[in-house]
Amino acid sequence: MEDPAAKYFSTKVTSRDRAVFEAGIAIGTAVHQFTGTPLKSLEDVRVLEEAIKRALLAQPFRERVEVKIHFEHSPSGGPYDYATLRARDMDLRVVVKYGSCRVAARLKYIKELDYALAYIEDIEEEVK
């Protein structure tokens, strides 16, 4: 796919650099756009998972997005009875293809770090 924005990037930027950059943008979008979203039911969770997936797929060069929200909430039935989405509740994987490179990036809560870590899971480069 031709990238009309490529001319604005340094000529030193490789397809690999751009694929990693785009994957980082996708992960950042999910964290900063959707954390704090109110959730009350499992139906809300499924709808939000789909909304996050569609939002990330709308961005350029995304091939695949997987979203799983780990939701634990014991409803009491009161009017203020809801939880809000935290980064640690999200497990998402984004696959970006840019030029000759494909990157799989992940956001996942890592218990030993007590942190929702964004990281590169895999990089594949096509040999020409």
Contacts in CASP RR format, 6 or more apart in sequence:
PFRMAT RR
TARGET T0000
AUTHOR 0000-0000-0000
METHOD contacts of the structure
MODEL  1
MEDPAAKYFSTKVTSRDRAVFEAGIAIGTAVHQFTGTPLKSLEDVRVLEE
AIKRALLAQPFRERVEVKIHFEHSPSGGPYDYATLRARDMDLRVVVKYGS
CRVAARLKYIKELDYALAYIEDIEEEVK
1 61 0 8 1.000
1 99 0 8 1.000
3 18 0 8 1.000
3 60 0 8 1.000
3 61 0 8 1.000
3 98 0 8 1.000
6 18 0 8 1.000
9 18 0 8 1.000
13 21 0 8 1.000
14 101 0 8 1.000
15 98 0 8 1.000
15 99 0 8 1.000
15 100 0 8 1.000
15 101 0 8 1.000
15 125 0 8 1.000
16 101 0 8 1.000
16 103 0 8 1.000
16 123 0 8 1.000
16 125 0 8 1.000
18 61 0 8 1.000
18 98 0 8 1.000
18 99 0 8 1.000
18 101 0 8 1.000
19 61 0 8 1.000
19 96 0 8 1.000
19 97 0 8 1.000
19 98 0 8 1.000
19 99 0 8 1.000
19 101 0 8 1.000
19 102 0 8 1.000
19 103 0 8 1.000
19 123 0 8 1.000
20 103 0 8 1.000
20 105 0 8 1.000
20 120 0 8 1.000
20 123 0 8 1.000
22 59 0 8 1.000
22 60 0 8 1.000
22 61 0 8 1.000
22 62 0 8 1.000
22 96 0 8 1.000
22 98 0 8 1.000
22 103 0 8 1.000
23 94 0 8 1.000
23 96 0 8 1.000
23 103 0 8 1.000
23 104 0 8 1.000
23 105 0 8 1.000
23 120 0 8 1.000
24 94 0 8 1.000
24 105 0 8 1.000
24 118 0 8 1.000
25 59 0 8 1.000
26 56 0 8 1.000
26 59 0 8 1.000
26 62 0 8 1.000
26 65 0 8 1.000
26 94 0 8 1.000
26 96 0 8 1.000
26 105 0 8 1.000
27 92 0 8 1.000
27 94 0 8 1.000
27 105 0 8 1.000
27 106 0 8 1.000
27 107 0 8 1.000
27 118 0 8 1.000
28 118 0 8 1.000
29 55 0 8 1.000
29 56 0 8 1.000
29 59 0 8 1.000
30 52 0 8 1.000
30 55 0 8 1.000
30 56 0 8 1.000
30 67 0 8 1.000
30 90 0 8 1.000
30 92 0 8 1.000
30 107 0 8 1.000
31 87 0 8 1.000
31 90 0 8 1.000
31 107 0 8 1.000
31 116 0 8 1.000
31 118 0 8 1.000
33 55 0 8 1.000
34 48 0 8 1.000
34 51 0 8 1.000
34 52 0 8 1.000
34 85 0 8 1.000
34 90 0 8 1.000
35 84 0 8 1.000
35 85 0 8 1.000
35 86 0 8 1.000
35 87 0 8 1.000
36 84 0 8 1.000
36 85 0 8 1.000
36 86 0 8 1.000
37 48 0 8 1.000
37 84 0 8 1.000
37 85 0 8 1.000
38 44 0 8 1.000
38 82 0 8 1.000
38 83 0 8 1.000
38 84 0 8 1.000
39 45 0 8 1.000
39 48 0 8 1.000
39 69 0 8 1.000
39 71 0 8 1.000
39 73 0 8 1.000
39 82 0 8 1.000
39 83 0 8 1.000
39 84 0 8 1.000
39 85 0 8 1.000
40 73 0 8 1.000
40 75 0 8 1.000
40 81 0 8 1.000
40 82 0 8 1.000
40 83 0 8 1.000
41 75 0 8 1.000
42 71 0 8 1.000
45 69 0 8 1.000
45 71 0 8 1.000
48 69 0 8 1.000
48 85 0 8 1.000
49 67 0 8 1.000
49 68 0 8 1.000
49 69 0 8 1.000
50 67 0 8 1.000
52 65 0 8 1.000
52 67 0 8 1.000
52 90 0 8 1.000
52 92 0 8 1.000
53 65 0 8 1.000
53 66 0 8 1.000
53 67 0 8 1.000
56 62 0 8 1.000
56 65 0 8 1.000
56 67 0 8 1.000
56 92 0 8 1.000
56 94 0 8 1.000
57 65 0 8 1.000
61 96 0 8 1.000
61 97 0 8 1.000
61 98 0 8 1.000
62 94 0 8 1.000
62 95 0 8 1.000
62 96 0 8 1.000
63 95 0 8 1.000
63 96 0 8 1.000
63 97 0 8 1.000
63 102 0 8 1.000
64 93 0 8 1.000
64 94 0 8 1.000
64 95 0 8 1.000
65 92 0 8 1.000
65 93 0 8 1.000
65 94 0 8 1.000
65 95 0 8 1.000
66 92 0 8 1.000
66 93 0 8 1.000
67 90 0 8 1.000
67 91 0 8 1.000
67 92 0 8 1.000
68 90 0 8 1.000
68 91 0 8 1.000
68 92 0 8 1.000
69 85 0 8 1.000
69 89 0 8 1.000
69 90 0 8 1.000
69 91 0 8 1.000
70 89 0 8 1.000
70 90 0 8 1.000
70 91 0 8 1.000
70 109 0 8 1.000
71 83 0 8 1.000
71 89 0 8 1.000
72 83 0 8 1.000
73 82 0 8 1.000
73 83 0 8 1.000
75 81 0 8 1.000
86 116 0 8 1.000
87 107 0 8 1.000
87 109 0 8 1.000
87 116 0 8 1.000
88 109 0 8 1.000
88 115 0 8 1.000
88 116 0 8 1.000
89 109 0 8 1.000
90 107 0 8 1.000
90 108 0 8 1.000
90 109 0 8 1.000
90 116 0 8 1.000
91 106 0 8 1.000
91 107 0 8 1.000
91 108 0 8 1.000
91 109 0 8 1.000
92 106 0 8 1.000
92 107 0 8 1.000
92 108 0 8 1.000
93 104 0 8 1.000
93 105 0 8 1.000
93 106 0 8 1.000
93 121 0 8 1.000
94 104 0 8 1.000
94 105 0 8 1.000
94 106 0 8 1.000
95 102 0 8 1.000
95 103 0 8 1.000
95 104 0 8 1.000
95 105 0 8 1.000
96 102 0 8 1.000
96 103 0 8 1.000
96 105 0 8 1.000
100 125 0 8 1.000
100 126 0 8 1.000
100 128 0 8 1.000
101 123 0 8 1.000
101 124 0 8 1.000
101 125 0 8 1.000
101 126 0 8 1.000
102 123 0 8 1.000
102 124 0 8 1.000
102 125 0 8 1.000
103 120 0 8 1.000
103 122 0 8 1.000
103 123 0 8 1.000
103 124 0 8 1.000
104 120 0 8 1.000
104 121 0 8 1.000
104 122 0 8 1.000
104 123 0 8 1.000
105 118 0 8 1.000
105 119 0 8 1.000
105 120 0 8 1.000
105 121 0 8 1.000
106 118 0 8 1.000
106 119 0 8 1.000
106 120 0 8 1.000
106 121 0 8 1.000
107 116 0 8 1.000
107 117 0 8 1.000
107 118 0 8 1.000
108 116 0 8 1.000
108 117 0 8 1.000
108 119 0 8 1.000
109 115 0 8 1.000
109 116 0 8 1.000
109 117 0 8 1.000
110 116 0 8 1.000
110 117 0 8 1.000
END
